[in-house]
């Protein structure tokens, strides 16, 4: 009987130690991500052709400030960026900023250059997986291109975003340019980049897609 009691005590101690270890690991994971929204985009998010501070990302910052959110926004968007360029830069940004939320607005330049849709999808997939492994939640912006690129290419490009979102179980903004793409009055002279009047609409699209994050955006604790 004494021997059984000793064995029971040993097993109990091991269980307690395992529980403490798991709690410790859990806390480390939670502390890994910071209250930072990282935006990885191209000229559509980099205020191309706009006055400084007039883009939709600035409007997102203002929204968080109005709500007294402790979260900050870091805009790492670069005009002309492709998915390959974004992937190349992402690892360093994840290490430096440790974002709790990542917004990916990339792919349009890939399509405009006629790059392989398979390559675009693989690059976005790697970005999503790297971000998830770092502890970040991911919102993917769906993009579309004009039909003059060919019906098959246009459809495949559009469909890759919803496919990735479903496959990786992440949030999706179905079409970033919704409400803007068909209105020429909302574009700059190049007929490619949205003008200042379009920025509140872009912001509205993004903020609506961020609804699953509203609760955590009120807290400093990411997870």
C-alpha positions as CSV (number, residue, x, y, z in Angstrom):
1,X,0.0,0.0,0.0
2,X,2.9,2.3,0.9
3,X,4.5,1.6,-2.5
4,X,1.3,2.5,-4.3
5,X,1.0,5.8,-2.4
6,X,4.5,6.7,-3.4
7,X,3.9,5.9,-7.0
8,X,0.7,7.9,-6.9
9,X,2.6,10.9,-5.5
10,X,5.2,10.7,-8.2
11,X,2.6,10.6,-10.9
12,X,0.8,13.5,-9.3
13,X,3.9,15.6,-9.2
14,X,4.6,14.7,-12.9
15,X,1.1,15.8,-13.8
16,X,1.5,19.1,-12.0
17,X,4.9,19.8,-13.6
18,X,3.4,19.0,-17.1
19,X,0.5,21.3,-16.4
20,X,2.8,24.1,-15.3
21,X,5.0,23.6,-18.3
22,X,2.0,23.8,-20.7
23,X,0.8,26.9,-19.0
24,X,4.3,28.4,-19.4
25,X,4.4,27.6,-23.1
26,X,0.9,29.0,-23.5
27,X,1.9,32.3,-21.9
28,X,5.0,32.4,-24.2
29,X,2.9,32.0,-27.2
30,X,0.5,34.7,-26.1
31,X,3.3,37.1,-25.4
32,X,4.8,36.4,-28.8
33,X,2.4,38.6,-30.7
34,X,2.1,42.4,-30.1
35,X,-0.9,44.6,-30.5
36,X,0.3,45.6,-34.0
37,X,-1.7,45.6,-37.2
38,X,0.9,45.0,-40.0
39,X,-0.2,46.0,-43.5
40,X,1.6,44.4,-46.4
41,X,0.4,45.9,-49.6
42,X,1.4,47.7,-52.8
43,X,0.6,51.2,-54.2
44,X,-3.1,50.8,-53.3
45,X,-2.1,50.9,-49.6
46,X,1.0,53.0,-49.9
47,X,-0.7,56.3,-50.7
48,X,0.5,56.4,-54.3
49,X,-0.4,59.8,-55.9
50,X,-2.1,60.9,-52.7
51,X,-1.3,63.6,-50.1
52,X,0.6,62.3,-47.2
53,X,-1.8,60.8,-44.6
54,X,-4.8,60.6,-47.0
55,X,-4.8,56.9,-47.6
56,X,-7.1,54.2,-46.2
57,X,-4.4,53.0,-43.8
58,X,-4.4,56.4,-42.0
59,X,-8.2,56.2,-41.7
60,X,-7.8,52.8,-40.0
61,X,-5.3,54.3,-37.6
62,X,-7.8,57.1,-36.8
63,X,-10.6,54.6,-36.2
64,X,-8.5,52.7,-33.7
65,X,-7.5,56.0,-32.0
66,X,-11.1,57.1,-31.7
67,X,-12.0,53.8,-30.1
68,X,-9.1,54.2,-27.6
69,X,-7.6,51.0,-28.9
70,X,-4.1,50.2,-27.7
71,X,-3.3,48.7,-31.1
72,X,-1.0,50.5,-33.6
73,X,-0.8,50.2,-37.4
74,X,2.5,49.7,-39.2
75,X,2.2,50.2,-42.9
76,X,4.9,48.2,-44.7
77,X,3.3,48.7,-48.2
78,X,5.5,49.6,-51.1
79,X,4.4,50.9,-54.5
80,X,5.0,48.3,-57.2
81,X,5.2,45.4,-54.7
82,X,4.5,41.9,-55.9
83,X,3.8,38.8,-53.9
84,X,7.4,37.6,-54.3
85,X,8.7,40.9,-52.9
86,X,6.2,40.8,-50.0
87,X,7.3,37.2,-49.2
88,X,11.0,38.2,-49.3
89,X,10.4,41.0,-46.8
90,X,7.8,39.3,-44.5
91,X,10.1,37.2,-42.2
92,X,12.1,40.2,-41.1
93,X,9.0,42.2,-40.4
94,X,7.4,39.4,-38.4
95,X,10.5,39.2,-36.3
96,X,10.7,42.9,-35.8
97,X,7.1,43.8,-35.2
98,X,5.6,40.5,-34.0
99,X,2.1,41.6,-35.3
100,X,-1.1,40.2,-33.8
101,X,-2.9,40.9,-37.1
102,X,-1.6,40.9,-40.7
103,X,-3.4,42.5,-43.6
104,X,-2.2,41.2,-47.0
105,X,-3.1,43.4,-50.0
106,X,-1.0,41.9,-52.7
107,X,-1.3,40.2,-56.1
108,X,-2.5,43.0,-58.4
109,X,1.0,43.8,-59.7
110,X,1.6,40.1,-60.4
111,X,-1.5,40.0,-62.6
112,X,-0.7,43.3,-64.3
113,X,2.6,41.9,-65.3
114,X,1.1,38.6,-66.5
115,X,3.0,36.6,-63.9
116,X,2.1,33.0,-63.2
117,X,-1.1,32.6,-61.1
118,X,0.4,29.4,-59.5
119,X,3.4,31.4,-58.4
120,X,1.2,34.2,-57.0
121,X,-0.8,31.6,-55.1
122,X,2.3,29.9,-53.7
123,X,3.8,33.2,-52.6
124,X,0.6,34.2,-50.8
125,X,0.3,30.7,-49.2
126,X,3.8,31.0,-47.8
127,X,3.0,34.5,-46.4
128,X,-0.1,33.2,-44.8
129,X,1.6,30.2,-43.2
130,X,4.6,32.2,-42.0
131,X,2.2,34.7,-40.4
132,X,0.1,32.1,-38.7
133,X,3.1,30.3,-37.4
134,X,4.3,33.6,-35.9
135,X,1.1,34.0,-33.9
136,X,-0.6,36.5,-36.2
137,X,-4.2,36.5,-37.4
138,X,-4.4,37.0,-41.2
139,X,-6.9,39.0,-43.3
140,X,-6.4,38.4,-47.0
141,X,-7.6,41.1,-49.5
142,X,-9.3,39.7,-52.5
143,X,-8.2,41.3,-55.8
144,X,-9.6,41.3,-59.3
145,X,-8.4,42.4,-62.7
146,X,-10.1,43.7,-65.9
147,X,-11.6,41.2,-68.3
148,X,-9.2,42.2,-71.1
149,X,-6.6,39.9,-69.5
150,X,-8.7,37.0,-70.7
151,X,-11.7,35.3,-69.1
152,X,-9.7,32.2,-67.9
153,X,-6.8,34.2,-66.4
154,X,-9.2,36.7,-64.8
155,X,-11.3,34.0,-63.2
156,X,-8.4,32.0,-61.9
157,X,-6.8,35.1,-60.4
158,X,-10.0,36.1,-58.6
159,X,-10.7,32.5,-57.3
160,X,-7.2,32.0,-55.8
161,X,-8.0,34.4,-52.9
162,X,-11.2,32.6,-51.7
163,X,-9.5,29.3,-52.2
164,X,-6.5,30.3,-50.0
165,X,-8.8,31.8,-47.3
166,X,-10.9,28.6,-47.1
167,X,-7.8,26.3,-47.2
168,X,-5.9,28.2,-44.5
169,X,-9.0,29.1,-42.4
170,X,-8.3,32.9,-42.4
171,X,-10.5,35.9,-42.9
172,X,-11.1,37.2,-46.4
173,X,-12.1,40.6,-47.8
174,X,-13.8,39.3,-51.0
175,X,-12.9,42.3,-53.1
176,X,-10.8,45.2,-51.8
177,X,-12.0,47.6,-54.5
178,X,-15.7,46.9,-54.1
179,X,-17.7,50.0,-54.8
180,X,-14.8,51.7,-56.5
181,X,-13.6,49.6,-59.5
182,X,-16.6,50.5,-61.6
183,X,-16.6,54.3,-60.8
184,X,-14.1,56.3,-63.0
185,X,-14.6,59.3,-60.7
186,X,-12.9,57.5,-57.9
187,X,-9.6,57.1,-59.9
188,X,-6.6,59.2,-60.5
189,X,-5.6,60.3,-64.0
190,X,-3.9,57.0,-64.7
191,X,-7.2,55.1,-64.2
192,X,-5.4,52.6,-62.1
193,X,-5.0,54.1,-58.6
194,X,-7.9,55.2,-56.4
195,X,-8.0,58.9,-55.6
196,X,-8.6,60.7,-52.3
197,X,-12.4,60.3,-52.6
198,X,-12.0,56.6,-52.8
199,X,-10.0,56.1,-49.6
200,X,-13.0,56.3,-47.2
201,X,-14.6,53.5,-49.3
202,X,-11.5,51.4,-49.2
203,X,-11.2,51.9,-45.5
204,X,-14.9,51.0,-45.0
205,X,-14.3,47.7,-46.9
206,X,-11.3,46.9,-44.8
207,X,-12.9,47.8,-41.5
208,X,-16.0,45.7,-42.2
209,X,-13.8,42.7,-43.0
210,X,-12.0,43.2,-39.7
211,X,-15.2,42.6,-37.7
212,X,-13.9,39.3,-36.3
213,X,-11.1,41.3,-34.6
214,X,-13.2,44.0,-33.0
215,X,-13.0,42.4,-29.6
216,X,-9.3,41.9,-29.5
217,X,-8.6,45.3,-30.9
218,X,-10.0,46.7,-27.6
219,X,-7.3,44.9,-25.6
220,X,-3.5,44.9,-25.3
221,X,-3.7,41.1,-24.9
222,X,-3.5,39.7,-28.4
223,X,-4.8,36.1,-27.8
